[in-house]
Amino acid sequence: MKAHRCGDNEYDLFIIRRVTAEREKVAAYERWLHQAEEASQFKTSFLFRMSHEI
C-alpha cells in the first residue's frame, strides 16, 4: 500500500485508511451490483417460463 508522504505519520495513516475505506465501498457496490443482476436474470427467466405455461 502506498501512502503520500508529507512528514506526518498520522497524515499518512489517514490517507491509507481513506483509500482502504474507498476500496471497501467499491467492493461492496460491486457485490450489490452482481446480486442485483442475478436477481434481474432470475426474474426474467421466471416470467418467461410462467408466460409460456399460461
Predicted model as a PDB file, atoms N, CA, C, CB and O in Angstrom, pLDDT in the B-factor column:
MODEL        1                                                                  
ATOM      1  N   MET A   1       0.854  -1.177   0.000  1.00 47.00           N  
ATOM      2  CA  MET A   1       0.000   0.000   0.000  1.00 47.00           C  
ATOM      3  C   MET A   1       0.894   1.231   0.000  1.00 47.00           C  
ATOM      4  CB  MET A   1      -0.968   0.003   1.226  1.00 47.00           C  
ATOM      5  O   MET A   1       1.884   1.279   0.729  1.00 47.00           O  
ATOM      6  N   LYS A   2       0.564   2.193  -0.784  1.00 50.00           N  
ATOM      7  CA  LYS A   2       1.394   3.378  -0.923  1.00 50.00           C  
ATOM      8  C   LYS A   2       0.712   4.571  -0.262  1.00 50.00           C  
ATOM      9  CB  LYS A   2       1.680   3.671  -2.409  1.00 50.00           C  
ATOM     10  O   LYS A   2      -0.482   4.802  -0.453  1.00 50.00           O  
ATOM     11  N   ALA A   3       1.476   5.319   0.511  1.00 46.00           N  
ATOM     12  CA  ALA A   3       0.932   6.494   1.185  1.00 46.00           C  
ATOM     13  C   ALA A   3       1.675   7.738   0.721  1.00 46.00           C  
ATOM     14  CB  ALA A   3       1.028   6.343   2.722  1.00 46.00           C  
ATOM     15  O   ALA A   3       2.874   7.686   0.446  1.00 46.00           O  
ATOM     16  N   HIS A   4       0.981   8.827   0.637  1.00 51.00           N  
ATOM     17  CA  HIS A   4       1.590  10.107   0.305  1.00 51.00           C  
ATOM     18  C   HIS A   4       2.388  10.593   1.513  1.00 51.00           C  
ATOM     19  CB  HIS A   4       0.510  11.155  -0.115  1.00 51.00           C  
ATOM     20  O   HIS A   4       1.843  10.718   2.610  1.00 51.00           O  
ATOM     21  N   ARG A   5       3.638  10.859   1.318  1.00 55.00           N  
ATOM     22  CA  ARG A   5       4.498  11.279   2.429  1.00 55.00           C  
ATOM     23  C   ARG A   5       4.541  12.801   2.530  1.00 55.00           C  
ATOM     24  CB  ARG A   5       5.923  10.717   2.252  1.00 55.00           C  
ATOM     25  O   ARG A   5       4.831  13.503   1.561  1.00 55.00           O  
ATOM     26  N   CYS A   6       4.248  13.277   3.710  1.00 54.00           N  
ATOM     27  CA  CYS A   6       4.382  14.715   3.941  1.00 54.00           C  
ATOM     28  C   CYS A   6       5.118  14.958   5.263  1.00 54.00           C  
ATOM     29  CB  CYS A   6       2.987  15.403   3.956  1.00 54.00           C  
ATOM     30  O   CYS A   6       5.182  16.089   5.746  1.00 54.00           O  
ATOM     31  N   GLY A   7       5.669  13.892   5.838  1.00 53.00           N  
ATOM     32  CA  GLY A   7       6.436  14.048   7.065  1.00 53.00           C  
ATOM     33  C   GLY A   7       5.627  13.806   8.328  1.00 53.00           C  
ATOM     34  O   GLY A   7       6.202  13.768   9.416  1.00 53.00           O  
ATOM     35  N   ASP A   8       4.320  13.643   8.222  1.00 56.00           N  
ATOM     36  CA  ASP A   8       3.480  13.447   9.397  1.00 56.00           C  
ATOM     37  C   ASP A   8       2.872  12.054   9.333  1.00 56.00           C  
ATOM     38  CB  ASP A   8       2.371  14.536   9.486  1.00 56.00           C  
ATOM     39  O   ASP A   8       2.043  11.777   8.466  1.00 56.00           O  
ATOM     40  N   ASN A   9       3.273  11.180  10.239  1.00 61.00           N  
ATOM     41  CA  ASN A   9       2.811   9.793  10.215  1.00 61.00           C  
ATOM     42  C   ASN A   9       1.301   9.679  10.368  1.00 61.00           C  
ATOM     43  CB  ASN A   9       3.489   9.004  11.310  1.00 61.00           C  
ATOM     44  O   ASN A   9       0.696   8.802   9.751  1.00 61.00           O  
ATOM     45  N   GLU A  10       0.676  10.528  11.163  1.00 66.00           N  
ATOM     46  CA  GLU A  10      -0.778  10.491  11.317  1.00 66.00           C  
ATOM     47  C   GLU A  10      -1.468  10.801   9.998  1.00 66.00           C  
ATOM     48  CB  GLU A  10      -1.232  11.482  12.396  1.00 66.00           C  
ATOM     49  O   GLU A  10      -2.491  10.198   9.673  1.00 66.00           O  
ATOM     50  N   TYR A  11      -0.922  11.726   9.249  1.00 67.00           N  
ATOM     51  CA  TYR A  11      -1.487  12.068   7.943  1.00 67.00           C  
ATOM     52  C   TYR A  11      -1.388  10.876   7.000  1.00 67.00           C  
ATOM     53  CB  TYR A  11      -0.766  13.294   7.339  1.00 67.00           C  
ATOM     54  O   TYR A  11      -2.341  10.562   6.286  1.00 67.00           O  
ATOM     55  N   ASP A  12      -0.219  10.204   6.998  1.00 67.00           N  
ATOM     56  CA  ASP A  12      -0.024   9.041   6.142  1.00 67.00           C  
ATOM     57  C   ASP A  12      -1.033   7.956   6.489  1.00 67.00           C  
ATOM     58  CB  ASP A  12       1.407   8.503   6.275  1.00 67.00           C  
ATOM     59  O   ASP A  12      -1.616   7.342   5.595  1.00 67.00           O  
ATOM     60  N   LEU A  13      -1.239   7.720   7.757  1.00 70.00           N  
ATOM     61  CA  LEU A  13      -2.182   6.702   8.198  1.00 70.00           C  
ATOM     62  C   LEU A  13      -3.594   7.066   7.757  1.00 70.00           C  
ATOM     63  CB  LEU A  13      -2.123   6.533   9.724  1.00 70.00           C  
ATOM     64  O   LEU A  13      -4.360   6.194   7.348  1.00 70.00           O  
ATOM     65  N   PHE A  14      -3.942   8.346   7.836  1.00 70.00           N  
ATOM     66  CA  PHE A  14      -5.258   8.804   7.398  1.00 70.00           C  
ATOM     67  C   PHE A  14      -5.468   8.505   5.919  1.00 70.00           C  
ATOM     68  CB  PHE A  14      -5.420  10.306   7.664  1.00 70.00           C  
ATOM     69  O   PHE A  14      -6.537   8.040   5.524  1.00 70.00           O  
ATOM     70  N   ILE A  15      -4.456   8.771   5.105  1.00 75.00           N  
ATOM     71  CA  ILE A  15      -4.553   8.524   3.663  1.00 75.00           C  
ATOM     72  C   ILE A  15      -4.756   7.038   3.402  1.00 75.00           C  
ATOM     73  CB  ILE A  15      -3.288   9.032   2.931  1.00 75.00           C  
ATOM     74  O   ILE A  15      -5.600   6.663   2.588  1.00 75.00           O  
ATOM     75  N   ILE A  16      -3.994   6.191   4.080  1.00 77.00           N  
ATOM     76  CA  ILE A  16      -4.117   4.744   3.896  1.00 77.00           C  
ATOM     77  C   ILE A  16      -5.513   4.287   4.292  1.00 77.00           C  
ATOM     78  CB  ILE A  16      -3.050   3.991   4.722  1.00 77.00           C  
ATOM     79  O   ILE A  16      -6.132   3.505   3.570  1.00 77.00           O  
ATOM     80  N   ARG A  17      -6.015   4.757   5.415  1.00 81.00           N  
ATOM     81  CA  ARG A  17      -7.352   4.369   5.864  1.00 81.00           C  
ATOM     82  C   ARG A  17      -8.418   4.854   4.896  1.00 81.00           C  
ATOM     83  CB  ARG A  17      -7.627   4.920   7.260  1.00 81.00           C  
ATOM     84  O   ARG A  17      -9.382   4.137   4.626  1.00 81.00           O  
ATOM     85  N   ARG A  18      -8.257   6.054   4.374  1.00 84.00           N  
ATOM     86  CA  ARG A  18      -9.253   6.601   3.450  1.00 84.00           C  
ATOM     87  C   ARG A  18      -9.300   5.801   2.156  1.00 84.00           C  
ATOM     88  CB  ARG A  18      -8.950   8.069   3.146  1.00 84.00           C  
ATOM     89  O   ARG A  18     -10.381   5.501   1.649  1.00 84.00           O  
ATOM     90  N   VAL A  19      -8.127   5.453   1.618  1.00 85.00           N  
ATOM     91  CA  VAL A  19      -8.068   4.657   0.396  1.00 85.00           C  
ATOM     92  C   VAL A  19      -8.670   3.281   0.649  1.00 85.00           C  
ATOM     93  CB  VAL A  19      -6.611   4.530  -0.108  1.00 85.00           C  
ATOM     94  O   VAL A  19      -9.417   2.766  -0.183  1.00 85.00           O  
ATOM     95  N   THR A  20      -8.348   2.685   1.793  1.00 89.00           N  
ATOM     96  CA  THR A  20      -8.900   1.376   2.143  1.00 89.00           C  
ATOM     97  C   THR A  20     -10.421   1.447   2.238  1.00 89.00           C  
ATOM     98  CB  THR A  20      -8.305   0.873   3.473  1.00 89.00           C  
ATOM     99  O   THR A  20     -11.114   0.564   1.734  1.00 89.00           O  
ATOM    100  N   ALA A  21     -10.935   2.475   2.870  1.00 89.00           N  
ATOM    101  CA  ALA A  21     -12.383   2.643   3.006  1.00 89.00           C  
ATOM    102  C   ALA A  21     -13.036   2.796   1.632  1.00 89.00           C  
ATOM    103  CB  ALA A  21     -12.707   3.866   3.891  1.00 89.00           C  
ATOM    104  O   ALA A  21     -14.102   2.230   1.391  1.00 89.00           O  
ATOM    105  N   GLU A  22     -12.420   3.541   0.744  1.00 92.00           N  
ATOM    106  CA  GLU A  22     -12.968   3.716  -0.603  1.00 92.00           C  
ATOM    107  C   GLU A  22     -12.976   2.393  -1.356  1.00 92.00           C  
ATOM    108  CB  GLU A  22     -12.161   4.765  -1.384  1.00 92.00           C  
ATOM    109  O   GLU A  22     -13.944   2.074  -2.047  1.00 92.00           O  
ATOM    110  N   ARG A  23     -11.905   1.628  -1.226  1.00 93.00           N  
ATOM    111  CA  ARG A  23     -11.846   0.326  -1.896  1.00 93.00           C  
ATOM    112  C   ARG A  23     -12.920  -0.608  -1.351  1.00 93.00           C  
ATOM    113  CB  ARG A  23     -10.453  -0.309  -1.723  1.00 93.00           C  
ATOM    114  O   ARG A  23     -13.531  -1.358  -2.113  1.00 93.00           O  
ATOM    115  N   GLU A  24     -13.155  -0.572  -0.050  1.00 94.00           N  
ATOM    116  CA  GLU A  24     -14.202  -1.401   0.554  1.00 94.00           C  
ATOM    117  C   GLU A  24     -15.584  -0.994   0.043  1.00 94.00           C  
ATOM    118  CB  GLU A  24     -14.152  -1.295   2.089  1.00 94.00           C  
ATOM    119  O   GLU A  24     -16.436  -1.851  -0.192  1.00 94.00           O  
ATOM    120  N   LYS A  25     -15.808   0.311  -0.129  1.00 96.00           N  
ATOM    121  CA  LYS A  25     -17.090   0.778  -0.672  1.00 96.00           C  
ATOM    122  C   LYS A  25     -17.282   0.290  -2.099  1.00 96.00           C  
ATOM    123  CB  LYS A  25     -17.173   2.311  -0.626  1.00 96.00           C  
ATOM    124  O   LYS A  25     -18.374  -0.140  -2.469  1.00 96.00           O  
ATOM    125  N   VAL A  26     -16.230   0.356  -2.897  1.00 96.00           N  
ATOM    126  CA  VAL A  26     -16.306  -0.096  -4.287  1.00 96.00           C  
ATOM    127  C   VAL A  26     -16.585  -1.593  -4.327  1.00 96.00           C  
ATOM    128  CB  VAL A  26     -14.997   0.231  -5.047  1.00 96.00           C  
ATOM    129  O   VAL A  26     -17.413  -2.045  -5.118  1.00 96.00           O  
ATOM    130  N   ALA A  27     -15.908  -2.362  -3.489  1.00 97.00           N  
ATOM    131  CA  ALA A  27     -16.126  -3.810  -3.447  1.00 97.00           C  
ATOM    132  C   ALA A  27     -17.556  -4.132  -3.025  1.00 97.00           C  
ATOM    133  CB  ALA A  27     -15.128  -4.478  -2.487  1.00 97.00           C  
ATOM    134  O   ALA A  27     -18.181  -5.026  -3.595  1.00 97.00           O  
ATOM    135  N   ALA A  28     -18.079  -3.415  -2.037  1.00 97.00           N  
ATOM    136  CA  ALA A  28     -19.460  -3.640  -1.593  1.00 97.00           C  
ATOM    137  C   ALA A  28     -20.439  -3.294  -2.713  1.00 97.00           C  
ATOM    138  CB  ALA A  28     -19.772  -2.800  -0.329  1.00 97.00           C  
ATOM    139  O   ALA A  28     -21.411  -4.019  -2.924  1.00 97.00           O  
ATOM    140  N   TYR A  29     -20.198  -2.209  -3.425  1.00 98.00           N  
ATOM    141  CA  TYR A  29     -21.054  -1.817  -4.545  1.00 98.00           C  
ATOM    142  C   TYR A  29     -21.024  -2.890  -5.633  1.00 98.00           C  
ATOM    143  CB  TYR A  29     -20.609  -0.453  -5.121  1.00 98.00           C  
ATOM    144  O   TYR A  29     -22.065  -3.245  -6.184  1.00 98.00           O  
ATOM    145  N   GLU A  30     -19.829  -3.407  -5.943  1.00 98.00           N  
ATOM    146  CA  GLU A  30     -19.721  -4.430  -6.980  1.00 98.00           C  
ATOM    147  C   GLU A  30     -20.454  -5.710  -6.575  1.00 98.00           C  
ATOM    148  CB  GLU A  30     -18.249  -4.736  -7.269  1.00 98.00           C  
ATOM    149  O   GLU A  30     -21.071  -6.358  -7.420  1.00 98.00           O  
ATOM    150  N   ARG A  31     -20.392  -6.084  -5.281  1.00 98.00           N  
ATOM    151  CA  ARG A  31     -21.141  -7.254  -4.808  1.00 98.00           C  
ATOM    152  C   ARG A  31     -22.635  -7.004  -4.934  1.00 98.00           C  
ATOM    153  CB  ARG A  31     -20.774  -7.588  -3.343  1.00 98.00           C  
ATOM    154  O   ARG A  31     -23.375  -7.882  -5.380  1.00 98.00           O  
ATOM    155  N   TRP A  32     -23.088  -5.818  -4.547  1.00 98.00           N  
ATOM    156  CA  TRP A  32     -24.505  -5.463  -4.652  1.00 98.00           C  
ATOM    157  C   TRP A  32     -24.957  -5.494  -6.108  1.00 98.00           C  
ATOM    158  CB  TRP A  32     -24.763  -4.071  -4.042  1.00 98.00           C  
ATOM    159  O   TRP A  32     -26.028  -6.014  -6.417  1.00 98.00           O  
ATOM    160  N   LEU A  33     -24.149  -4.942  -6.992  1.00 98.00           N  
ATOM    161  CA  LEU A  33     -24.490  -4.905  -8.413  1.00 98.00           C  
ATOM    162  C   LEU A  33     -24.598  -6.319  -8.976  1.00 98.00           C  
ATOM    163  CB  LEU A  33     -23.443  -4.097  -9.199  1.00 98.00           C  
ATOM    164  O   LEU A  33     -25.514  -6.614  -9.743  1.00 98.00           O  
ATOM    165  N   HIS A  34     -23.680  -7.179  -8.604  1.00 98.00           N  
ATOM    166  CA  HIS A  34     -23.717  -8.570  -9.068  1.00 98.00           C  
ATOM    167  C   HIS A  34     -24.996  -9.256  -8.582  1.00 98.00           C  
ATOM    168  CB  HIS A  34     -22.465  -9.347  -8.572  1.00 98.00           C  
ATOM    169  O   HIS A  34     -25.647  -9.963  -9.352  1.00 98.00           O  
ATOM    170  N   GLN A  35     -25.355  -9.057  -7.333  1.00 98.00           N  
ATOM    171  CA  GLN A  35     -26.581  -9.651  -6.791  1.00 98.00           C  
ATOM    172  C   GLN A  35     -27.816  -9.111  -7.507  1.00 98.00           C  
ATOM    173  CB  GLN A  35     -26.688  -9.380  -5.282  1.00 98.00           C  
ATOM    174  O   GLN A  35     -28.743  -9.866  -7.800  1.00 98.00           O  
ATOM    175  N   ALA A  36     -27.833  -7.823  -7.787  1.00 98.00           N  
ATOM    176  CA  ALA A  36     -28.973  -7.221  -8.487  1.00 98.00           C  
ATOM    177  C   ALA A  36     -29.096  -7.777  -9.899  1.00 98.00           C  
ATOM    178  CB  ALA A  36     -28.831  -5.690  -8.534  1.00 98.00           C  
ATOM    179  O   ALA A  36     -30.205  -8.035 -10.366  1.00 98.00           O  
ATOM    180  N   GLU A  37     -27.972  -7.964 -10.584  1.00 97.00           N  
ATOM    181  CA  GLU A  37     -28.003  -8.526 -11.932  1.00 97.00           C  
ATOM    182  C   GLU A  37     -28.498  -9.967 -11.907  1.00 97.00           C  
ATOM    183  CB  GLU A  37     -26.612  -8.456 -12.574  1.00 97.00           C  
ATOM    184  O   GLU A  37     -29.283 -10.364 -12.768  1.00 97.00           O  
ATOM    185  N   GLU A  38     -28.052 -10.753 -10.934  1.00 97.00           N  
ATOM    186  CA  GLU A  38     -28.534 -12.131 -10.815  1.00 97.00           C  
ATOM    187  C   GLU A  38     -30.043 -12.166 -10.545  1.00 97.00           C  
ATOM    188  CB  GLU A  38     -27.777 -12.867  -9.690  1.00 97.00           C  
ATOM    189  O   GLU A  38     -30.762 -12.980 -11.124  1.00 97.00           O  
ATOM    190  N   ALA A  39     -30.512 -11.286  -9.673  1.00 97.00           N  
ATOM    191  CA  ALA A  39     -31.945 -11.232  -9.362  1.00 97.00           C  
ATOM    192  C   ALA A  39     -32.744 -10.848 -10.608  1.00 97.00           C  
ATOM    193  CB  ALA A  39     -32.218 -10.223  -8.217  1.00 97.00           C  
ATOM    194  O   ALA A  39     -33.813 -11.406 -10.857  1.00 97.00           O  
ATOM    195  N   SER A  40     -32.239  -9.917 -11.372  1.00 97.00           N  
ATOM    196  CA  SER A  40     -32.917  -9.498 -12.594  1.00 97.00           C  
ATOM    197  C   SER A  40     -32.981 -10.639 -13.602  1.00 97.00           C  
ATOM    198  CB  SER A  40     -32.210  -8.289 -13.210  1.00 97.00           C  
ATOM    199  O   SER A  40     -34.015 -10.849 -14.236  1.00 97.00           O  
ATOM    200  N   GLN A  41     -31.891 -11.371 -13.754  1.00 97.00           N  
ATOM    201  CA  GLN A  41     -31.874 -12.510 -14.678  1.00 97.00           C  
ATOM    202  C   GLN A  41     -32.843 -13.593 -14.214  1.00 97.00           C  
ATOM    203  CB  GLN A  41     -30.449 -13.088 -14.799  1.00 97.00           C  
ATOM    204  O   GLN A  41     -33.546 -14.186 -15.033  1.00 97.00           O  
ATOM    205  N   PHE A  42     -32.887 -13.854 -12.919  1.00 97.00           N  
ATOM    206  CA  PHE A  42     -33.811 -14.839 -12.382  1.00 97.00           C  
ATOM    207  C   PHE A  42     -35.259 -14.423 -12.654  1.00 97.00           C  
ATOM    208  CB  PHE A  42     -33.578 -15.025 -10.874  1.00 97.00           C  
ATOM    209  O   PHE A  42     -36.079 -15.241 -13.069  1.00 97.00           O  
ATOM    210  N   LYS A  43     -35.559 -13.162 -12.419  1.00 96.00           N  
ATOM    211  CA  LYS A  43     -36.917 -12.652 -12.639  1.00 96.00           C  
ATOM    212  C   LYS A  43     -37.303 -12.793 -14.116  1.00 96.00           C  
ATOM    213  CB  LYS A  43     -37.023 -11.165 -12.192  1.00 96.00           C  
ATOM    214  O   LYS A  43     -38.408 -13.234 -14.432  1.00 96.00           O  
ATOM    215  N   THR A  44     -36.404 -12.424 -15.001  1.00 96.00           N  
ATOM    216  CA  THR A  44     -36.675 -12.528 -16.431  1.00 96.00           C  
ATOM    217  C   THR A  44     -36.935 -13.974 -16.820  1.00 96.00           C  
ATOM    218  CB  THR A  44     -35.508 -11.961 -17.246  1.00 96.00           C  
ATOM    219  O   THR A  44     -37.889 -14.264 -17.542  1.00 96.00           O  
ATOM    220  N   SER A  45     -36.094 -14.878 -16.346  1.00 94.00           N  
ATOM    221  CA  SER A  45     -36.251 -16.290 -16.650  1.00 94.00           C  
ATOM    222  C   SER A  45     -37.575 -16.830 -16.088  1.00 94.00           C  
ATOM    223  CB  SER A  45     -35.067 -17.086 -16.087  1.00 94.00           C  
ATOM    224  O   SER A  45     -38.289 -17.567 -16.768  1.00 94.00           O  
ATOM    225  N   PHE A  46     -37.889 -16.463 -14.863  1.00 94.00           N  
ATOM    226  CA  PHE A  46     -39.126 -16.906 -14.222  1.00 94.00           C  
ATOM    227  C   PHE A  46     -40.347 -16.426 -15.001  1.00 94.00           C  
ATOM    228  CB  PHE A  46     -39.190 -16.399 -12.774  1.00 94.00           C  
ATOM    229  O   PHE A  46     -41.254 -17.210 -15.281  1.00 94.00           O  
ATOM    230  N   LEU A  47     -40.372 -15.159 -15.347  1.00 94.00           N  
ATOM    231  CA  LEU A  47     -41.509 -14.608 -16.091  1.00 94.00           C  
ATOM    232  C   LEU A  47     -41.640 -15.230 -17.468  1.00 94.00           C  
ATOM    233  CB  LEU A  47     -41.372 -13.104 -16.223  1.00 94.00           C  
ATOM    234  O   LEU A  47     -42.750 -15.458 -17.948  1.00 94.00           O  
ATOM    235  N   PHE A  48     -40.513 -15.505 -18.103  1.00 93.00           N  
ATOM    236  CA  PHE A  48     -40.544 -16.155 -19.418  1.00 93.00           C  
ATOM    237  C   PHE A  48     -41.172 -17.544 -19.301  1.00 93.00           C  
ATOM    238  CB  PHE A  48     -39.112 -16.257 -20.015  1.00 93.00           C  
ATOM    239  O   PHE A  48     -42.036 -17.904 -20.100  1.00 93.00           O  
ATOM    240  N   ARG A  49     -40.744 -18.318 -18.316  1.00 92.00           N  
ATOM    241  CA  ARG A  49     -41.310 -19.666 -18.134  1.00 92.00           C  
ATOM    242  C   ARG A  49     -42.794 -19.611 -17.779  1.00 92.00           C  
ATOM    243  CB  ARG A  49     -40.546 -20.421 -17.040  1.00 92.00           C  
ATOM    244  O   ARG A  49     -43.588 -20.397 -18.296  1.00 92.00           O  
ATOM    245  N   MET A  50     -43.164 -18.687 -16.902  1.00 91.00           N  
ATOM    246  CA  MET A  50     -44.571 -18.585 -16.497  1.00 91.00           C  
ATOM    247  C   MET A  50     -45.457 -18.156 -17.650  1.00 91.00           C  
ATOM    248  CB  MET A  50     -44.720 -17.605 -15.343  1.00 91.00           C  
ATOM    249  O   MET A  50     -46.577 -18.649 -17.785  1.00 91.00           O  
ATOM    250  N   SER A  51     -44.979 -17.251 -18.478  1.00 88.00           N  
ATOM    251  CA  SER A  51     -45.804 -16.769 -19.603  1.00 88.00           C  
ATOM    252  C   SER A  51     -46.060 -17.878 -20.625  1.00 88.00           C  
ATOM    253  CB  SER A  51     -45.120 -15.571 -20.294  1.00 88.00           C  
ATOM    254  O   SER A  51     -47.069 -17.855 -21.329  1.00 88.00           O  
ATOM    255  N   HIS A  52     -45.150 -18.841 -20.705  1.00 79.00           N  
ATOM    256  CA  HIS A  52     -45.337 -19.939 -21.653  1.00 79.00           C  
ATOM    257  C   HIS A  52     -46.224 -21.043 -21.090  1.00 79.00           C  
ATOM    258  CB  HIS A  52     -43.994 -20.517 -22.049  1.00 79.00           C  
ATOM    259  O   HIS A  52     -46.687 -21.908 -21.833  1.00 79.00           O  
ATOM    260  N   GLU A  53     -46.460 -21.017 -19.789  1.00 77.00           N  
ATOM    261  CA  GLU A  53     -47.323 -22.031 -19.188  1.00 77.00           C  
ATOM    262  C   GLU A  53     -48.778 -21.584 -19.136  1.00 77.00           C  
ATOM    263  CB  GLU A  53     -46.840 -22.366 -17.791  1.00 77.00           C  
ATOM    264  O   GLU A  53     -49.672 -22.397 -18.900  1.00 77.00           O  
ATOM    265  N   ILE A  54     -49.012 -20.327 -19.351  1.00 70.00           N  
ATOM    266  CA  ILE A  54     -50.395 -19.808 -19.276  1.00 70.00           C  
ATOM    267  C   ILE A  54     -51.136 -20.105 -20.556  1.00 70.00           C  
ATOM    268  CB  ILE A  54     -50.406 -18.289 -19.006  1.00 70.00           C  
ATOM    269  O   ILE A  54     -52.308 -19.750 -20.687  1.00 70.00           O  
TER     270      ILE A  54                                                      
ENDMDL                                                                          
END                                                                             
